[in-house]
Amino acid sequence: MTKSELIQNLTAKFPQLMGKDAELSVRAILEAMTANLASGKRIEIRGFGSFSLNFRPPRVGRNPKTGSKVQVPGKHVPHFKAGKELRERVDQLK
């Protein structure tokens, strides 16, 4: 699902909600989540899951074109862990 599909689904489910209002709401939620992760904080949405940062230490990689060794710096990457309710609902799809 894309952001525009999410906005369309919100306006279809809640007809009293204008398209612009749904777009602003989705944008505000995503910006707040991004800002929290960028500042190193954890995000937890009960029943859905949690977002946190994992650190990947520096390592030696290889350039696939030339085969030469390249130093890859350490970095923080976002990590999502599904909540119990989400895992159970997804498991029912089988």
DSSP file with accessible surface (Angstrom, degrees, kcal/mol):
  #  RESIDUE AA STRUCTURE BP1 BP2  ACC     N-H-->O    O-->H-N    N-H-->O    O-->H-N    TCO  KAPPA ALPHA  PHI   PSI    X-CA   Y-CA   Z-CA
    1    1 A M              0   0  152      0, 0.0     2,-0.2     0, 0.0     3,-0.0   0.000 360.0 360.0 360.0 134.0    0.0    0.0    0.0
    2    2 A T     >  -     0   0   74      1,-0.1     4,-2.2     0, 0.0     5,-0.2  -0.482 360.0-104.3 -94.6 170.7    1.3    3.4   -0.9
    3    3 A K  H  > S+     0   0  104      1,-0.2     4,-2.3     2,-0.2     5,-0.2   0.909 122.5  50.7 -62.3 -41.1    0.8    6.7    1.0
    4    4 A S  H  > S+     0   0   71      1,-0.2     4,-2.3     2,-0.2    -1,-0.2   0.884 109.3  51.1 -67.2 -34.7   -1.8    7.9   -1.6
    5    5 A E  H  > S+     0   0   88      2,-0.2     4,-2.5     1,-0.2    -1,-0.2   0.893 108.4  52.3 -67.6 -37.4   -3.7    4.6   -1.3
    6    6 A L  H  X S+     0   0   66     -4,-2.2     4,-2.3     2,-0.2    -2,-0.2   0.927 109.8  48.7 -62.1 -43.7   -3.8    5.0    2.4
    7    7 A I  H  X S+     0   0   26     -4,-2.3     4,-2.4     1,-0.2    -2,-0.2   0.924 111.4  49.8 -63.3 -42.5   -5.2    8.5    2.0
    8    8 A Q  H  X S+     0   0  121     -4,-2.3     4,-2.1     1,-0.2    -1,-0.2   0.908 110.2  50.7 -62.8 -41.6   -7.8    7.2   -0.4
    9    9 A N  H  X S+     0   0   83     -4,-2.5     4,-2.4     1,-0.2    -1,-0.2   0.897 109.7  50.6 -63.8 -39.8   -8.8    4.4    2.0
   10   10 A L  H  X S+     0   0   47     -4,-2.3     4,-2.4     2,-0.2    -2,-0.2   0.926 111.5  46.7 -63.5 -44.6   -9.2    6.9    4.8
   11   11 A T  H  < S+     0   0   40     -4,-2.4    -1,-0.2     1,-0.2    -2,-0.2   0.844 114.0  48.9 -68.2 -31.0  -11.4    9.1    2.8
   12   12 A A  H  < S+     0   0   79     -4,-2.1    -2,-0.2    -5,-0.2    -1,-0.2   0.893 115.1  43.4 -73.2 -38.2  -13.5    6.2    1.6
   13   13 A K  H  < S+     0   0  159     -4,-2.4    -2,-0.2     1,-0.3    -1,-0.2   0.833 123.8  36.0 -76.4 -33.7  -13.9    4.8    5.1
   14   14 A F    ><  -     0   0   83     -4,-2.4     3,-2.1    -5,-0.2    -1,-0.3  -0.787  66.9-179.5-121.7  87.8  -14.6    8.2    6.7
   15   15 A P  T 3  S+     0   0  106      0, 0.0    -1,-0.1     0, 0.0    -2,-0.1   0.752  80.2  64.3 -62.9 -22.3  -16.7   10.2    4.2
   16   16 A Q  T 3  S+     0   0  151      2,-0.1     2,-0.5     0, 0.0    -5,-0.1   0.663  86.9  88.5 -73.9 -12.3  -16.8   13.2    6.6
   17   17 A L  S <  S-     0   0   50     -3,-2.1    -3,-0.1    -7,-0.2     2,-0.1  -0.742  78.0-135.8 -90.3 122.8  -13.0   13.5    6.3
   18   18 A M     >  -     0   0  126     -2,-0.5     4,-2.4     1,-0.1     5,-0.2  -0.425  20.0-115.7 -74.0 154.8  -11.9   15.7    3.4
   19   19 A G  H  > S+     0   0   37      1,-0.2     4,-2.4     2,-0.2     5,-0.2   0.893 116.4  50.8 -58.4 -41.6   -9.1   14.4    1.2
   20   20 A K  H  > S+     0   0  152      2,-0.2     4,-2.5     1,-0.2    -1,-0.2   0.890 109.7  50.6 -64.2 -39.4   -6.8   17.3    2.2
   21   21 A D  H  > S+     0   0   77      2,-0.2     4,-2.3     1,-0.2    -2,-0.2   0.911 111.0  48.2 -65.7 -41.7   -7.4   16.5    5.9
   22   22 A A  H  X S+     0   0    0     -4,-2.4     4,-2.6     2,-0.2     5,-0.2   0.921 112.1  49.9 -64.2 -41.2   -6.6   12.9    5.4
   23   23 A E  H  X S+     0   0   65     -4,-2.4     4,-2.6     1,-0.2    -2,-0.2   0.924 111.6  47.7 -64.0 -44.0   -3.4   13.8    3.6
   24   24 A L  H  X S+     0   0  103     -4,-2.5     4,-2.6     2,-0.2    -1,-0.2   0.894 112.1  50.7 -63.7 -39.1   -2.4   16.2    6.3
   25   25 A S  H  X S+     0   0   59     -4,-2.3     4,-2.4     2,-0.2    -2,-0.2   0.942 112.7  44.4 -64.5 -48.3   -3.1   13.6    9.0
   26   26 A V  H  X S+     0   0    7     -4,-2.6     4,-2.5     1,-0.2     5,-0.2   0.931 115.0  49.0 -62.8 -44.1   -1.1   10.9    7.3
   27   27 A R  H  X S+     0   0   96     -4,-2.6     4,-2.5    -5,-0.2    -2,-0.2   0.917 111.0  50.1 -62.6 -41.5    1.8   13.3    6.5
   28   28 A A  H  X S+     0   0   56     -4,-2.6     4,-2.3     2,-0.2    -1,-0.2   0.911 111.3  48.6 -65.2 -41.0    1.8   14.5   10.2
   29   29 A I  H  X S+     0   0  104     -4,-2.4     4,-2.4     2,-0.2    -2,-0.2   0.942 113.6  46.0 -64.2 -46.8    1.9   11.0   11.5
   30   30 A L  H  X S+     0   0   74     -4,-2.5     4,-2.5     1,-0.2    -2,-0.2   0.893 112.5  50.5 -65.9 -37.7    4.8    9.9    9.2
   31   31 A E  H  X S+     0   0  121     -4,-2.5     4,-2.6    -5,-0.2    -1,-0.2   0.905 110.4  49.8 -66.4 -39.3    6.7   13.1   10.0
   32   32 A A  H  X S+     0   0   55     -4,-2.3     4,-2.2     2,-0.2    -2,-0.2   0.918 112.2  47.7 -65.6 -41.0    6.4   12.5   13.7
   33   33 A M  H  X S+     0   0   38     -4,-2.4     4,-2.4     2,-0.2     5,-0.2   0.927 112.9  48.6 -64.4 -43.3    7.5    8.9   13.4
   34   34 A T  H  X S+     0   0   92     -4,-2.5     4,-2.7     1,-0.2    -2,-0.2   0.920 110.9  50.4 -63.1 -43.5   10.5   10.0   11.2
   35   35 A A  H  X S+     0   0   57     -4,-2.6     4,-1.5     1,-0.2    -1,-0.2   0.908 110.8  49.3 -63.6 -41.1   11.5   12.7   13.7
   36   36 A N  H  <>S+     0   0   63     -4,-2.2     5,-2.5     2,-0.2    -1,-0.2   0.925 113.7  45.0 -64.9 -44.5   11.4   10.3   16.6
   37   37 A L  H ><5S+     0   0   28     -4,-2.4     3,-1.7     1,-0.2    -2,-0.2   0.907 110.2  55.3 -65.9 -38.8   13.5    7.7   14.8
   38   38 A A  H 3<5S+     0   0   88     -4,-2.7    -1,-0.2     1,-0.3    -2,-0.2   0.808 107.1  50.6 -64.6 -27.9   15.9   10.4   13.6
   39   39 A S  T 3<5S-     0   0   74     -4,-1.5    -1,-0.3    -5,-0.2    -2,-0.2   0.367 123.5-105.5 -90.8   5.0   16.5   11.5   17.2
   40   40 A G  T < 5S+     0   0   53     -3,-1.7    -3,-0.2     1,-0.3    13,-0.2   0.541  74.2 138.2  88.9   7.3   17.1    7.9   18.3
   41   41 A K      < -     0   0  127     -5,-2.5     2,-0.3    -6,-0.2    -1,-0.3  -0.453  50.8-120.4 -85.5 161.1   13.8    7.3   20.1
   42   42 A R        -     0   0  143     -2,-0.1     2,-0.5    10,-0.1    10,-0.2  -0.744  18.0-148.4 -99.0 146.8   11.7    4.1   19.8
   43   43 A I  E     -A   51   0A  17      8,-2.7     8,-2.8    -2,-0.3     2,-0.4  -0.967  13.6-175.3-118.0 129.9    8.2    4.1   18.5
   44   44 A E  E     -A   50   0A  98     -2,-0.5     2,-0.6     6,-0.2     6,-0.2  -0.988   8.7-175.2-128.3 124.5    5.6    1.6   19.8
   45   45 A I  E >>  -A   49   0A  72      4,-3.1     4,-2.4    -2,-0.4     3,-2.2  -0.954  32.5-125.3-117.3 107.2    2.1    1.2   18.4
   46   46 A R  T 34 S+     0   0  210     -2,-0.6    -2,-0.0     1,-0.3     4,-0.0  -0.233  92.1  12.2 -57.0 134.1    0.2   -1.3   20.6
   47   47 A G  T 34 S+     0   0   30      1,-0.1    39,-0.3    35,-0.0    -1,-0.3   0.265 128.6  57.5  84.1 -13.0   -1.3   -4.1   18.5
   48   48 A F  T <4 S-     0   0   94     -3,-2.2    35,-2.6     1,-0.3     2,-0.3   0.774 103.4-100.4-111.9 -59.1    0.7   -3.2   15.5
   49   49 A G  E  <  -AB  45  82A   6     -4,-2.4    -4,-3.1    33,-0.3     2,-0.4  -0.972  27.7 -85.2 160.2-171.0    4.4   -3.2   16.3
   50   50 A S  E     -AB  44  81A  11     31,-2.6    31,-2.7    -2,-0.3     2,-0.4  -0.966  19.4-149.5-134.5 148.8    7.5   -1.2   17.2
   51   51 A F  E     +AB  43  80A  44     -8,-2.8    -8,-2.7    -2,-0.4     2,-0.3  -0.949  28.4 154.9-114.2 135.2   10.1    0.7   15.3
   52   52 A S  E     - B   0  79A  27     27,-2.5    27,-3.1    -2,-0.4     2,-0.4  -0.879  39.7-100.8-146.5 178.5   13.6    1.1   16.6
   53   53 A L  E     - B   0  78A  56     -2,-0.3     2,-0.4    25,-0.2    23,-0.0  -0.899  25.3-164.2-110.1 136.5   17.1    1.7   15.4
   54   54 A N  E     - B   0  77A  75     23,-2.8    23,-3.0    -2,-0.4     2,-0.5  -0.937  17.6-132.4-112.7 143.1   19.8   -1.1   15.0
   55   55 A F  E     - B   0  76A 113     -2,-0.4    21,-0.2    21,-0.2    19,-0.0  -0.828  11.4-158.7 -97.9 128.3   23.5   -0.2   14.6
   56   56 A R  E     - B   0  75A 140     19,-3.5    19,-2.2    -2,-0.5     3,-0.1  -0.936  22.1-133.8-101.8 116.6   25.4   -1.9   11.8
   57   57 A P        -     0   0   84      0, 0.0    15,-0.0     0, 0.0    18,-0.0  -0.204  32.3 -83.9 -68.2 161.0   29.1   -1.8   12.7
   58   58 A P        +     0   0   83      0, 0.0     2,-0.3     0, 0.0    16,-0.1  -0.291  57.8 171.3 -61.6 150.2   31.7   -0.9   10.1
   59   59 A R  E     -C   72   0B 147     13,-2.2    13,-3.1    -3,-0.1     2,-0.6  -0.940  38.2 -98.3-151.7 171.7   32.8   -3.7    7.8
   60   60 A V  E     -C   71   0B  82     -2,-0.3    11,-0.2    11,-0.2     2,-0.2  -0.883  44.4-179.9-100.4 120.7   34.8   -4.4    4.7
   61   61 A G  E     -C   70   0B   8      9,-3.7     9,-2.8    -2,-0.6     2,-0.4  -0.520  21.3-120.8-108.5-178.9   32.7   -4.8    1.6
   62   62 A R  E     -C   69   0B 183      7,-0.2     7,-0.2    -2,-0.2     6,-0.1  -0.984  16.0-124.6-128.3 138.3   33.5   -5.5   -2.0
   63   63 A N     >  -     0   0   59      5,-2.9     4,-3.1    -2,-0.4     5,-0.2  -0.678  21.4-150.5 -75.2 118.5   32.8   -3.4   -5.1
   64   64 A P  T  4 S+     0   0  130      0, 0.0    -1,-0.2     0, 0.0     0, 0.0   0.803  91.4  50.7 -66.6 -25.0   30.8   -5.8   -7.3
   65   65 A K  T  4 S+     0   0  192      1,-0.1    -2,-0.0     3,-0.1    -3,-0.0   0.928 128.2  16.8 -77.9 -44.9   32.1   -4.2  -10.5
   66   66 A T  T  4 S-     0   0   95      2,-0.1    -1,-0.1     0, 0.0     3,-0.1   0.657  90.8-131.0-103.7 -19.6   35.8   -4.3   -9.8
   67   67 A G     <  +     0   0   27     -4,-3.1     2,-0.1     1,-0.3    -2,-0.0   0.475  58.2 141.8  81.5   0.6   36.0   -6.8   -6.9
   68   68 A S        -     0   0   60     -5,-0.2    -5,-2.9     1,-0.1    -1,-0.3  -0.408  57.6-102.7 -76.2 154.1   38.1   -4.4   -4.9
   69   69 A K  E     -C   62   0B 170     -7,-0.2     2,-0.4    -3,-0.1    -7,-0.2  -0.545  38.0-170.0 -78.2 141.1   37.7   -4.1   -1.1
   70   70 A V  E     -C   61   0B  64     -9,-2.8    -9,-3.7    -2,-0.2     2,-0.5  -0.994  23.3-123.8-133.4 136.9   35.8   -1.1    0.2
   71   71 A Q  E     -C   60   0B 138     -2,-0.4   -11,-0.2   -11,-0.2    -9,-0.0  -0.701  23.5-159.4 -80.3 123.4   35.4    0.2    3.7
   72   72 A V  E     -C   59   0B  36    -13,-3.1   -13,-2.2    -2,-0.5     3,-0.1  -0.924  17.4-132.3-103.7 120.1   31.6    0.5    4.6
   73   73 A P        -     0   0   99      0, 0.0     2,-0.1     0, 0.0   -17,-0.0  -0.272  26.3 -96.3 -70.2 158.6   31.1    2.8    7.5
   74   74 A G        +     0   0   28    -16,-0.1     2,-0.3   -19,-0.0   -19,-0.0  -0.357  50.5 175.7 -68.4 152.1   28.9    1.9   10.5
   75   75 A K  E     -B   56   0A 105    -19,-2.2   -19,-3.5    -3,-0.1     2,-0.4  -0.992  32.7-114.6-156.1 159.1   25.3    3.2   10.4
   76   76 A H  E     -B   55   0A 123     -2,-0.3   -21,-0.2   -21,-0.2   -23,-0.0  -0.839  32.3-170.5 -96.0 135.8   22.0    3.1   12.1
   77   77 A V  E     -B   54   0A  24    -23,-3.0   -23,-2.8    -2,-0.4     2,-0.1  -0.967  26.5-108.9-127.1 142.8   19.1    1.4   10.3
   78   78 A P  E     -B   53   0A  94      0, 0.0     2,-0.4     0, 0.0   -25,-0.2  -0.419  33.5-163.9 -68.8 145.1   15.4    1.4   11.2
   79   79 A H  E     -B   52   0A  82    -27,-3.1   -27,-2.5    -2,-0.1     2,-0.5  -0.998   5.4-157.0-133.5 134.0   14.0   -1.9   12.4
   80   80 A F  E     -B   51   0A  81     -2,-0.4     2,-0.5   -29,-0.2   -29,-0.2  -0.935   5.0-170.7-113.2 132.7   10.4   -3.0   12.6
   81   81 A K  E     -B   50   0A 129    -31,-2.7   -31,-2.6    -2,-0.5     2,-0.1  -0.984  24.1-129.2-121.6 118.9    9.1   -5.7   15.0
   82   82 A A  E     -B   49   0A  27     -2,-0.5   -33,-0.3   -33,-0.2   -34,-0.1  -0.364  23.1-121.2 -67.3 142.8    5.5   -6.8   14.5
   83   83 A G     >  -     0   0   16    -35,-2.6     4,-2.6   -38,-0.1     5,-0.2  -0.294  27.2-102.3 -78.2 168.0    3.3   -6.9   17.5
   84   84 A K  H  > S+     0   0  137      1,-0.2     4,-2.5     2,-0.2     5,-0.2   0.916 120.0  50.3 -59.2 -45.8    1.5  -10.0   18.7
   85   85 A E  H  > S+     0   0  107      1,-0.2     4,-2.2     2,-0.2    -1,-0.2   0.917 111.9  47.6 -62.9 -42.1   -1.9   -9.0   17.4
   86   86 A L  H  > S+     0   0   46    -39,-0.3     4,-2.4     2,-0.2     5,-0.2   0.929 111.6  50.4 -65.0 -44.6   -0.5   -8.2   13.9
   87   87 A R  H  X S+     0   0  116     -4,-2.6     4,-2.4     1,-0.2    -2,-0.2   0.920 111.1  49.3 -59.8 -42.3    1.5  -11.5   13.8
   88   88 A E  H  X S+     0   0   94     -4,-2.5     4,-1.2    -5,-0.2    -1,-0.2   0.912 111.5  48.3 -65.5 -40.3   -1.7  -13.4   14.8
   89   89 A R  H  < S+     0   0  164     -4,-2.2     4,-0.4     1,-0.2    -1,-0.2   0.893 112.9  48.0 -68.4 -37.2   -3.8  -11.7   12.1
   90   90 A V  H >< S+     0   0   75     -4,-2.4     3,-1.3     1,-0.2     4,-0.3   0.887 107.3  56.3 -69.8 -38.2   -1.2  -12.3    9.4
   91   91 A D  H >< S+     0   0   96     -4,-2.4     3,-1.1     1,-0.3    -1,-0.2   0.797  98.1  63.0 -64.1 -27.2   -0.8  -16.0   10.5
   92   92 A Q  T 3< S+     0   0  155     -4,-1.2    -1,-0.3     1,-0.2    -2,-0.2   0.687  87.1  73.6 -72.0 -15.3   -4.6  -16.5    9.9
   93   93 A L  T <         0   0  147     -3,-1.3    -1,-0.2    -4,-0.4    -2,-0.2   0.718 360.0 360.0 -70.8 -20.2   -4.1  -15.7    6.2
   94   94 A K    <         0   0  212     -3,-1.1    -3,-0.0    -4,-0.3     0, 0.0  -0.134 360.0 360.0 -67.8 360.0   -2.5  -19.1    5.5
